[in-house]
């Protein structure tokens, strides 16, 4: 009996040893070196599992079953793609975790990475802090401010359980007719290069001993970043979105490429390829620049991702020869394909191309190694699920204060008074009665611009939280000052109102890529007539809310003061802080302000340079407390 018991025990011991042996997987051990983990996992993977890692799908078509069945490596939310309207951080976390659990239940349990366009804060999310768009941030020339915005954005993205932001856009917009110009910090590449400091904000500071080009993400309060769109997206002919950038290689490498050097040396995790072409060749098929330059020359070790249906658009019309598109893009060096909906077709095409040797296995392995490197580096294997305690960061007071400070620094004072000795700004807080007018004075959606709640942006005040410019003005003036708001008053109302002065807030209505391309660059009606009706009768300051310089020459003479506020985001209080002198104007144009669209493209240094306001221009005012005058 004793012997039998002993035998059973020994058998049990052997079994237990075998089970624990099977359970130790090198790739799951965070103590193992990065390359050991990658190699161990790669050896275990089938072709099907590898191709799954290269596939990024939209949340609308993602489910735990889909993740499990196809071994999907990544999921994204397109602009405005949310779990439900006005979703809370808990709603987001539940959705992301639910999808993640599908990935974790696969044979190898490789976690998926979830990406979102958090381009000025976590801008798809209800009640997130909306920071000024890049066109305004370039004005500050303040890399530390942008780094702090990156860190705040990372926390607000993690507050929804998401680990990857498609940011920053490091385009050098050379023509404001481009509908994405507001996503560009400047027409000057040196400013764009400085602003790549947002990358260590999003990802964390690179450790001192880092090897060049190796991606870095400092744990679960940071996100993987994405430098985009590689390369030349801001240089297309006439500023047409997704079009052709015609420039010699000296121009490409001296204007459009330099910010990629900085991004790679700061450890950016991913690079997104541009829809545009360079001298007629689609970037999504440009192996010389992706494989040859970015990977081999710059030693970039993160992964390269396509844009939304970017590979489909290699052909004209799009999706005409999908097998060719898959082959051309993967051979060119794209590692992860943002499919994003018709993923079975992509998986089938790529699988058959590998099986027929049209795409070598070495290329697939390069792609998967890069994707796994980012996932390991960021600790996704150790912490694949959302951290509920981070939900509190979404729209936090601290982040709103940071955004408000950023707004103050992004404002550019272009004119102050009809003569040098009669400045209008800063405005007195105490006045009997002031008029606030214009379509943009009381419209949070207009103030935030595109890529806010919806892809193309929103109109009105009930779609997220924030302070409109009108609400900020009312909060800032003396309690005895009467503030009258009239969106588009007629001249007789203005003349008979007994106003001390007026603040007119006009500009562009929101837009994003493609829909924002404009040949006339005018402010939206009835903006011009509001300026005429108000400024024709009284002292006025015009505040322009726009994604780029717009036509102002016809109005400049009749207005007393002119302020470029760009797209300030949710914290309109920052505008009032400076208009009424609690803070001084300090911003300097990071874009040339043209006289007429016929001059475009016109950038600083061009032979035909004849701007309304030159690059670098910006009047300053001292903060009121520095002068000790009115409160």
C-alpha positions in Angstrom: 0.0 0.0 0.0 2.8 2.4 1.0 4.7 1.5 -2.2 1.6 2.3 -4.3 1.1 5.6 -2.6 4.8 6.4 -3.2 4.4 5.4 -6.9 1.4 7.7 -7.3 3.2 10.5 -5.6 6.2 10.0 -7.9 4.0 10.0 -11.0 2.3 13.1 -9.7 5.7 14.8 -9.1 6.8 13.9 -12.7 3.6 15.2 -14.1 3.9 18.4 -12.1 7.5 18.9 -13.3 6.3 18.4 -16.9 3.5 20.9 -16.5 5.7 23.5 -14.9 8.3 22.9 -17.6 5.7 23.5 -20.2 4.5 26.6 -18.4 7.8 28.4 -18.5 7.8 30.3 -21.8 10.9 32.5 -22.3 8.9 35.1 -24.2 6.6 35.5 -21.2 9.5 36.2 -18.9 10.1 40.0 -18.5 13.6 39.2 -17.0 14.7 37.8 -20.4 16.5 40.1 -22.8 14.2 41.7 -25.4 15.8 39.9 -28.4 15.6 36.6 -26.6 11.9 37.1 -26.0 11.2 38.1 -29.6 13.2 35.1 -31.0 11.5 32.6 -28.6 8.0 33.8 -29.6 8.8 34.0 -33.3 10.0 30.4 -33.3 6.6 29.3 -32.0 4.5 31.2 -34.5 2.7 29.8 -37.6 2.4 31.8 -40.8 -1.3 32.5 -39.9 -0.3 33.9 -36.5 2.4 36.1 -38.1 0.0 37.5 -40.7 -2.5 38.2 -38.0 0.0 40.4 -36.2 0.4 42.5 -39.3 -3.3 43.2 -39.5 -5.0 46.2 -37.9 -8.8 46.3 -38.0 -11.5 48.8 -37.1 -13.3 48.3 -33.7 -16.6 48.1 -35.6 -15.5 44.7 -37.1 -13.5 43.5 -34.0 -14.8 41.1 -31.5 -13.2 38.5 -29.1 -14.1 35.8 -31.6 -12.5 37.6 -34.6 -9.3 38.3 -32.5 -9.1 34.6 -31.6 -9.9 33.2 -35.0 -7.6 35.4 -37.1 -4.9 36.2 -34.4 -5.4 39.9 -35.1 -2.5 42.0 -33.9 -4.1 45.5 -33.7 -7.4 47.3 -33.5 -8.1 51.0 -34.1 -10.9 53.6 -33.7 -11.2 55.8 -36.8 -12.3 59.4 -36.3 -15.5 59.4 -34.3 -15.6 55.6 -33.9 -16.7 55.1 -30.3 -18.2 52.3 -28.2 -21.4 54.5 -27.8 -22.3 58.2 -27.9 -20.8 60.1 -25.0 -19.0 57.0 -23.8 -17.3 57.2 -20.4 -13.7 56.0 -19.6 -15.3 52.8 -18.1 -17.2 52.2 -21.4 -14.0 52.5 -23.4 -12.0 50.3 -21.0 -14.7 47.6 -21.1 -14.6 47.6 -24.9 -10.8 47.5 -25.1 -10.5 44.8 -22.5 -13.2 42.7 -24.1 -11.3 42.7 -27.4 -8.0 42.1 -25.6 -9.4 39.1 -23.8 -10.0 37.5 -27.3 -6.3 38.0 -28.1 -5.2 36.7 -24.7 -7.2 33.5 -25.2 -5.3 32.5 -28.4 -2.7 29.7 -28.3 0.2 32.1 -27.7 -1.7 34.8 -26.0 -0.1 37.7 -27.9 -1.8 40.9 -26.7 -3.3 43.3 -29.3 -2.4 47.0 -29.4 -5.2 49.5 -29.7 -4.6 52.7 -31.7 -6.6 56.0 -31.9 -6.1 59.5 -33.4 -5.3 61.4 -30.3 -3.9 64.4 -32.2 -4.8 67.2 -29.8 -5.6 65.4 -26.6 -7.7 62.2 -26.7 -10.0 64.1 -29.1 -12.5 61.3 -30.0 -13.6 61.0 -26.3 -16.4 62.8 -24.6 -15.2 65.2 -21.9 -11.5 64.8 -22.8 -9.3 67.9 -22.6 -9.0 69.3 -26.2 -5.6 71.0 -26.6 -4.9 73.6 -29.4 -4.1 72.0 -32.8 -0.5 71.9 -33.9 -0.7 75.0 -36.1 -1.2 77.0 -32.8 1.4 75.1 -30.8 4.1 75.9 -33.5 3.6 79.6 -32.7 4.8 79.0 -29.1 8.2 77.6 -30.3 8.1 75.9 -26.8 9.2 72.3 -27.0 8.7 71.8 -23.2 5.1 72.9 -23.4 4.5 70.5 -26.2 6.2 67.7 -24.2 3.8 68.4 -21.3 0.9 68.2 -23.6 2.2 64.9 -24.9 2.4 63.5 -21.3 -1.2 64.8 -20.5 -2.5 63.3 -23.8 -0.8 59.9 -22.9 -2.6 59.9 -19.6 -6.0 60.7 -21.2 -5.5 58.0 -23.8 -4.6 55.5 -21.1 -7.7 56.7 -19.2 -9.7 54.9 -21.9 -7.6 51.7 -21.8 -5.9 52.6 -25.2 -2.1 52.2 -25.6 -1.2 53.7 -28.9 -1.7 57.3 -30.3 -1.4 58.1 -34.0 0.5 61.3 -33.1 2.5 63.5 -33.8 1.9 64.7 -37.3 5.3 66.1 -38.3 4.2 67.3 -41.8 5.8 70.5 -42.9 2.8 72.3 -44.5 4.0 74.4 -47.4 0.6 75.4 -48.7 -2.3 76.5 -46.4 -4.8 75.3 -49.1 -4.1 71.8 -47.7 -6.9 70.7 -45.4 -4.5 69.1 -42.9 -2.4 72.3 -42.5 -3.6 72.7 -38.9 -2.0 69.4 -38.1 1.4 70.9 -39.0 3.4 72.9 -36.5 5.0 75.2 -39.1 6.1 75.8 -42.7 9.6 75.8 -41.3 11.1 72.4 -40.6 13.3 73.6 -37.8 10.2 74.4 -35.7 8.6 71.0 -36.6 11.9 69.3 -35.5 11.8 71.1 -32.1 8.2 70.0 -31.6 9.1 66.3 -31.9 9.7 66.8 -28.2 6.0 65.7 -27.9 7.3 62.1 -28.5 9.1 61.8 -25.1 6.0 63.4 -23.7 3.8 60.6 -25.1 6.2 57.8 -24.6 8.5 58.8 -21.8 12.2 59.9 -21.9 14.5 57.6 -23.7 17.0 55.9 -21.2 20.5 57.3 -21.6 22.0 54.1 -22.9 19.4 53.5 -25.7 20.5 52.2 -29.0 19.5 54.6 -31.9 16.2 53.8 -33.5 15.0 51.3 -30.9 11.4 52.1 -29.8 10.7 53.1 -26.2 7.5 53.3 -24.1 7.9 53.9 -20.4 5.1 51.6 -19.1 1.4 51.9 -18.5 1.0 55.7 -18.1 2.6 56.2 -21.5 1.6 55.3 -25.0 3.3 54.3 -28.2 3.6 57.3 -30.5 3.5 57.5 -34.3 5.4 60.0 -36.5 3.3 60.7 -39.6 2.9 60.9 -42.6 6.1 59.5 -44.2 7.1 61.6 -46.1 6.3 64.9 -47.9 2.6 65.0 -47.0 2.8 68.8 -46.5 4.3 69.5 -49.9 1.7 68.4 -52.4 0.9 70.5 -55.5 -1.6 73.2 -54.6 -1.9 71.7 -51.2 -4.2 68.9 -52.5 -4.6 66.2 -49.9 -3.1 62.8 -50.8 -1.6 64.3 -53.9 1.8 64.5 -55.5 4.8 66.2 -53.9 7.0 67.4 -56.7 10.4 68.2 -55.3 14.0 67.1 -55.9 15.7 64.9 -53.4 17.6 67.8 -51.9 14.3 69.5 -51.2 12.7 66.4 -49.8 15.6 65.7 -47.5 16.1 69.2 -46.3 12.5 70.2 -45.8 10.3 67.2 -45.2 12.7 64.5 -43.8 14.5 66.3 -40.9 11.8 65.8 -38.3 12.0 62.0 -38.9 15.7 62.1 -37.9 14.6 63.6 -34.6 11.6 61.3 -34.1 13.7 58.2 -34.7 16.5 59.4 -32.4 13.8 60.1 -29.7 12.7 56.4 -29.8 9.4 56.8 -31.7 7.6 53.4 -31.8 5.9 53.7 -35.1 5.9 55.6 -38.4 2.8 56.0 -40.6 3.2 56.2 -44.3 1.6 59.0 -46.3 -1.1 58.7 -48.9 0.8 61.1 -51.0 3.3 60.5 -53.8 6.8 61.7 -54.3 7.4 62.7 -57.9 4.6 60.4 -59.0 5.5 57.4 -56.9 3.0 56.4 -54.2 4.7 56.5 -50.8 2.9 53.3 -49.8 4.9 51.5 -52.5 8.2 53.4 -52.0 10.7 50.7 -50.9 13.7 53.0 -51.4 12.4 55.4 -48.7 10.7 52.9 -46.3 13.1 49.9 -46.4 16.1 51.7 -47.8 16.1 55.1 -45.9 13.9 54.8 -42.8 14.9 51.2 -41.8 18.4 50.8 -43.2 19.9 54.3 -43.1 18.1 55.8 -40.1 18.1 52.5 -38.2 14.5 52.7 -37.3 13.6 49.6 -35.3 9.9 50.2 -34.5 7.1 49.3 -37.0 5.9 51.0 -40.1 2.1 51.3 -40.4 -0.1 52.1 -43.4 -2.7 54.8 -43.4 -6.4 54.0 -43.5 -6.9 51.9 -46.7 -3.6 53.4 -47.7 -2.5 50.3 -49.6 -5.8 50.2 -51.6 -5.0 53.7 -52.9 -1.7 52.6 -54.5 -3.9 52.0 -57.6 -6.2 54.4 -59.2 -9.1 53.8 -58.8 -8.5 52.5 -55.2 -8.7 48.7 -54.6 -8.5 48.0 -58.4 -5.9 45.4 -58.0 -5.8 44.5 -54.4 -3.2 41.6 -54.7 -0.8 44.0 -56.3 -1.4 46.6 -53.6 -0.7 44.1 -50.8 2.4 42.9 -52.6 3.8 46.4 -53.4 3.2 47.8 -49.9 4.5 44.8 -47.9 7.6 44.5 -50.1 8.2 48.3 -49.7 8.5 47.7 -46.0 5.1 48.4 -44.4 4.8 46.1 -41.4 1.3 46.7 -40.2 -1.6 47.3 -42.5 -4.5 49.5 -41.4 -7.0 47.5 -43.4 -9.3 48.5 -41.6 -12.6 46.6 -42.3 -12.3 44.0 -45.1 -9.6 42.1 -43.2 -10.4 38.6 -44.5 -9.5 39.7 -48.0 -6.2 41.2 -46.8 -5.3 38.1 -44.8 -6.1 35.8 -47.8 -4.2 37.9 -50.2 -1.1 38.2 -48.0 -1.2 34.4 -47.2 -1.3 33.4 -50.9 1.5 35.9 -51.8 3.7 34.3 -49.2 2.8 30.8 -50.2 3.6 31.5 -53.8 6.9 33.1 -52.8 5.9 36.5 -54.2 6.7 37.9 -50.7 9.7 36.2 -49.0 9.3 34.9 -45.4 12.2 37.1 -44.4 10.0 40.2 -45.1 7.1 38.7 -43.0 9.6 38.0 -40.2 11.0 41.5 -40.3 7.5 42.9 -39.9 6.5 40.7 -37.0 9.7 41.2 -35.2 9.2 44.9 -35.3 5.6 44.7 -34.1 6.5 42.3 -31.2 9.5 44.6 -30.3 7.1 47.5 -29.7 4.7 45.3 -27.7 7.4 43.8 -25.5 9.2 47.2 -25.0 6.0 48.8 -23.8 5.2 46.1 -21.3 2.0 44.9 -23.1 2.6 41.3 -22.3 2.8 42.1 -18.6 0.0 44.6 -18.5 -2.4 43.9 -21.4 -5.5 45.1 -19.7 -6.8 48.7 -18.9 -5.8 50.2 -15.6 -9.1 51.5 -14.0 -7.3 53.9 -11.7 -6.2 55.9 -14.7 -9.8 56.9 -15.6 -9.5 60.0 -13.4 -7.1 61.7 -15.8 -9.6 62.2 -18.5 -10.5 65.9 -18.7 -8.8 66.6 -15.4 -8.5 70.1 -14.0 -4.7 69.9 -14.2 -4.9 69.1 -17.9 -7.4 71.8 -18.6 -5.1 74.3 -16.9 -2.3 73.2 -19.1 -4.5 73.6 -22.2 -5.5 77.0 -21.1 -1.9 78.0 -20.7 -1.1 76.6 -24.1 -4.0 78.7 -25.6 -2.5 81.9 -24.1 0.8 81.2 -25.8 -0.6 80.3 -29.2 -2.4 83.6 -29.8 -0.7 86.0 -32.2 -1.4 89.7 -32.1 -1.3 90.9 -35.8 -2.6 94.5 -35.3 -3.2 96.6 -32.2 -4.8 100.0 -32.9 -5.1 102.1 -36.0 -2.0 104.0 -35.1 1.2 103.1 -33.2 0.1 105.3 -30.2 -3.5 104.1 -29.9 -3.4 100.4 -28.9 -6.8 98.8 -28.2 -5.4 95.7 -26.4 -5.4 94.8 -23.6 -9.1 95.6 -23.2 -10.3 97.1 -19.9 -12.2 94.7 -17.7 -14.5 97.5 -16.6 -16.6 99.0 -19.3 -20.3 99.9 -19.2 -21.4 97.7 -22.1 -19.5 95.6 -24.6 -20.6 93.7 -27.7 -19.5 90.2 -28.5 -20.4 89.1 -32.1 -19.6 86.4 -34.6 -20.3 82.8 -35.5 -17.3 81.5 -33.5 -17.9 83.4 -30.2 -20.1 80.8 -28.6 -19.4 77.5 -30.4 -17.1 75.0 -28.7 -17.2 72.7 -31.8 -15.9 75.5 -34.0 -13.2 76.4 -31.5 -11.9 72.8 -31.4 -11.8 72.2 -35.2 -11.6 68.9 -37.0 -10.6 65.6 -35.3 -12.8 66.4 -32.3 -15.6 63.9 -31.2 -16.1 63.3 -34.9 -13.6 62.9 -37.7 -14.7 66.2 -39.4 -15.3 68.0 -36.0 -18.7 69.1 -34.6 -20.8 72.2 -34.3 -22.3 73.6 -31.1 -21.8 73.3 -27.4 -23.4 70.1 -26.2 -21.0 67.5 -27.6 -18.2 67.8 -25.1 -17.0 69.9 -22.1 -15.2 73.2 -22.3 -15.4 76.9 -22.2 -16.4 79.0 -25.2 -14.8 82.3 -25.8 -18.1 84.1 -25.0 -18.4 82.3 -21.6 -14.7 83.2 -20.9 -15.3 86.9 -21.7 -18.3 86.9 -19.3 -16.2 85.3 -16.6 -13.3 87.7 -17.1 -15.0 91.2 -17.2 -16.0 93.2 -14.1 -19.4 92.1 -12.7 -20.7 95.6 -13.5 -19.9 95.2 -17.3 -22.8 94.3 -19.4 -21.9 91.8 -22.1 -24.3 91.7 -25.1 -24.0 88.8 -27.5 -25.4 89.0 -31.0 -24.1 86.4 -33.5 -24.6 88.5 -36.6 -25.9 92.0 -35.7 -27.0 94.5 -38.3 -25.3 98.0 -38.5 -28.2 99.8 -36.9 -28.2 97.5 -33.8 -24.5 98.2 -33.5 -24.8 102.0 -33.9 -27.7 102.4 -31.4 -26.4 100.0 -28.8 -24.2 102.3 -26.8 -21.3 99.9 -26.7 -17.8 100.8 -25.5 -16.2 98.4 -27.9 -16.7 95.0 -29.6 -15.1 91.6 -29.8 -15.8 89.9 -33.1 -15.0 86.1 -33.3 -15.2 84.7 -36.8 -13.3 82.0 -38.8 -13.5 78.7 -40.5 -16.0 75.9 -39.6 -14.4 72.5 -38.7 -13.0 70.2 -41.3 -10.4 67.4 -41.6 -8.4 65.8 -44.4 -9.8 66.1 -48.0 -12.9 68.1 -46.9 -10.7 70.9 -45.7 -8.8 71.5 -48.9 -9.7 75.0 -50.0 -8.8 77.1 -53.0 -10.2 80.4 -51.7 -9.2 80.3 -47.9 -12.0 82.7 -46.9 -13.6 83.0 -43.5 -17.1 81.4 -43.4 -20.2 83.5 -44.0 -21.5 85.6 -42.5 -18.1 86.4 -41.1 -17.2 89.2 -43.6 -20.6 91.0 -43.1 -20.3 90.7 -39.2 -16.8 92.4 -39.5 -18.3 95.1 -41.7 -21.4 95.7 -39.6 -19.5 95.9 -36.3 -16.1 97.3 -37.2 -17.6 99.9 -39.5 -19.3 101.6 -36.5 -17.1 101.2 -33.5 -13.8 100.1 -32.0 -13.4 96.4 -32.5 -11.0 93.5 -32.0 -11.4 90.6 -34.5 -10.4 87.2 -33.2 -9.9 84.7 -36.1 -10.5 81.0 -35.3 -9.0 79.0 -38.1 -6.8 76.1 -39.1 -4.5 78.3 -41.1 -4.0 81.9 -42.4 -7.1 83.0 -44.2 -8.0 86.0 -46.4 -7.8 89.2 -44.2 -6.4 91.9 -46.4 -9.8 93.3 -47.4 -10.8 93.9 -43.7 -7.5 94.9 -42.0 -7.9 98.6 -42.5 -11.4 98.8 -40.9 -10.6 96.8 -37.8 -8.7 98.2 -34.8 -7.0 95.0 -33.5 -6.6 91.5 -35.0 -5.8 88.3 -33.2 -5.0 84.9 -34.7 -6.4 82.3 -32.3 -6.0 79.3 -34.6 -8.0 76.3 -33.2 -7.7 76.8 -29.5 -9.6 73.7 -28.3 -11.8 73.3 -25.2 -10.2 76.0 -23.0 -11.5 79.3 -24.5 -10.6 81.0 -21.2 -7.1 81.2 -22.4 -8.3 83.7 -25.1 -10.0 86.0 -22.6 -6.9 85.8 -20.3 -4.8 87.6 -22.9 -7.5 89.9 -24.5 -8.1 91.4 -21.1 -4.4 91.6 -20.2 -4.0 89.1 -17.3 -1.3 87.7 -19.6 0.6 89.4 -22.5 0.6 88.4 -26.1 3.8 86.5 -27.0 3.0 84.3 -30.0 5.0 84.7 -33.3 3.7 83.4 -36.6 5.0 80.0 -37.5 3.3 80.4 -40.9 3.4 83.2 -43.4 0.1 85.2 -43.7 -0.5 85.8 -47.4 -2.2 88.9 -48.9 -4.0 86.9 -51.6 -4.3 83.2 -52.5 -2.8 84.0 -55.9 0.6 84.2 -54.1 0.4 80.6 -52.9 2.5 78.6 -52.3 4.6 81.3 -50.6 7.0 80.4 -47.7 9.6 82.3 -45.9 12.8 82.6 -48.0 10.9 82.5 -51.3 12.0 85.0 -54.0 8.4 86.3 -54.4 7.9 86.8 -50.6 5.4 89.6 -50.1 3.2 88.7 -47.2 0.5 90.5 -45.3 2.2 89.5 -42.1 5.6 87.8 -42.4 6.7 84.5 -40.7 7.9 85.3 -37.2 5.7 88.4 -36.9 3.7 89.0 -33.7 3.1 92.1 -31.6 3.6 91.8 -27.8 1.8 93.3 -24.9 2.9 93.3 -21.3 0.6 91.6 -18.8 -1.5 94.1 -16.9 -0.1 93.3 -13.5 3.4 94.2 -14.9 2.1 97.8 -15.4 0.2 98.0 -12.2 -2.7 99.7 -13.9 -6.4 98.6 -13.9 -7.4 95.4 -12.2 
